[in-house]
């Protein structure tokens, strides 16, 4: 069964899935910390600082898993 959502509601749900400070694992198994959640004309993206690399990297919410 397909459930229709209001336009943009999916992106709001993805934004709530992550919070600044959350520990996450990327799709290629790197561990890091969410430093910012932002939105552009394409949609929501998560900015994370990885433990093994300097700098910050932007990820699609599908490419991250929150570590419990």
C-alpha positions as CSV (number, residue, x, y, z in Angstrom):
1,X,0.0,0.0,0.0
2,X,1.3,3.4,-0.9
3,X,0.7,6.2,1.5
4,X,0.6,9.8,0.1
5,X,2.4,12.5,2.1
6,X,2.2,16.2,1.9
7,X,4.9,17.7,-0.4
8,X,8.1,18.2,1.6
9,X,7.0,16.1,4.6
10,X,9.5,13.3,3.7
11,X,12.3,15.8,4.0
12,X,11.1,17.1,7.3
13,X,11.0,13.5,8.6
14,X,14.6,12.9,7.4
15,X,15.7,16.1,9.1
16,X,14.3,14.9,12.4
17,X,16.0,11.5,12.1
18,X,19.4,13.0,12.8
19,X,20.5,15.6,15.4
20,X,23.7,17.5,15.8
21,X,26.0,15.5,17.9
22,X,24.7,12.1,16.8
23,X,27.2,9.4,16.2
24,X,26.8,8.0,12.7
25,X,28.2,5.3,10.4
26,X,28.5,6.1,6.6
27,X,27.6,3.7,3.8
28,X,31.3,2.8,3.5
29,X,31.5,2.1,7.3
30,X,33.3,5.2,8.4
31,X,32.3,6.5,11.9
32,X,31.7,10.2,12.6
33,X,29.7,12.9,14.3
34,X,26.9,15.0,12.8
35,X,28.0,18.7,12.9
36,X,25.2,20.3,10.8
37,X,21.9,19.5,9.1
38,X,21.1,21.7,6.2
39,X,18.8,21.9,3.2
40,X,19.3,23.1,-0.4
41,X,17.2,23.0,-3.6
42,X,17.7,19.3,-3.9
43,X,16.8,18.4,-0.3
44,X,18.1,17.7,3.2
45,X,21.8,16.8,3.7
46,X,23.8,15.9,6.8
47,X,27.2,17.3,7.4
48,X,29.5,14.9,9.4
49,X,33.0,15.1,10.7
50,X,34.6,11.6,10.3
51,X,36.9,10.2,12.9
52,X,39.5,9.0,10.4
53,X,39.6,12.0,8.0
54,X,40.1,15.8,8.5
55,X,37.3,18.1,7.3
56,X,33.6,17.8,7.1
57,X,31.6,15.8,4.5
58,X,28.0,16.2,3.3
59,X,25.8,13.0,3.1
60,X,22.4,12.2,1.9
61,X,20.4,10.9,4.9
62,X,20.1,7.5,3.2
63,X,23.9,7.1,3.3
64,X,24.1,7.4,7.1
65,X,23.0,5.2,10.0
66,X,22.6,6.5,13.5
67,X,24.8,4.5,16.0
68,X,22.9,3.6,19.1
